[in-house]
Amino acid sequence: MGVTAENLAKKYNITRQDADQYALQSQQRWKKANDQGAFKDEIEPIKTKGKKGADELFDTDEHPRPQSNMEQLSKLPAVFIKDKGTVTAGNASGICDGAAAVIICNEEALKKHNLKPLARLVAYHISGVDPLIMGIGPVPAIENLLKKSQKQISDIDLYDINEAFAAQFIACQKTLKLPNEKTNVNGGAIALGHPLGASGTRITTNLVYELKRRQGKYAVGAACIGGGQELSLDRLIPKVPQKLNYLHCIEDLIEHKIDAIGIDIGCGCSCIHTV
């Protein structure tokens, strides 16, 4: 996996400094978002035992390192290509544990249970790329999804591409020419970590809530898959009253608040639309 990121760094002329600078941005954006409470709606707090046996409320991800700086990042050794490599522990996603849940239903179920959906899937696309550069997979997935949805890059309010590696993310961002101010605005897997099997759901959830906060229309999320396959998803989100939390509607059905919603596939992109 790491070698494929190095392949992209070479192909797209991405330097170690480029990768470290992006990693720092991810950490800083996570801190800002966390300080503003951006993750509170999508994280379900868990009661756990602390070191001294007392009950503690676990409600903040452990992996982020907001105190990181360029000096610290630059001192970390390259992992896959010694001396001249770009991938380090500081500019790659962390190996983390995580869990997410999702309920998917059709229009009939919505009416039957009197539910208001958080998102509606309206289109998707699956692509494939050379496994040696598997991290570039979100590019054709997003391009084909936008074509299918008759949208342009500029029509989208928010993007989130999973940060498997900084070099991989930068390659996708450069190729698609995604505006930095619209992309991974709350940080990504370099800060939060990459719990395999849950990351796609986490990305989708964060996009849903961030789009709502910004009163935007469309958002696209993506993630790469190790073998070079990619899936793109298009979701439609209804406009909702500011103070209404649709998670509570679903809670009535499953008797427990959902901490995330979406579909996780190794590489994909999702588009959200408010109406």
Helices and strands as residue ranges (DSSP letters): H 2-11, H 16-35, E 46-49, E 55-58, H 70-75, H 107-113, E 120-128, G 131-136, H 138-149, G 153-155, E 158-161, H 166-176, G 180-182, H 189-192, H 199-214, E 218-223, E 229-236, H 247-254, E 268-273
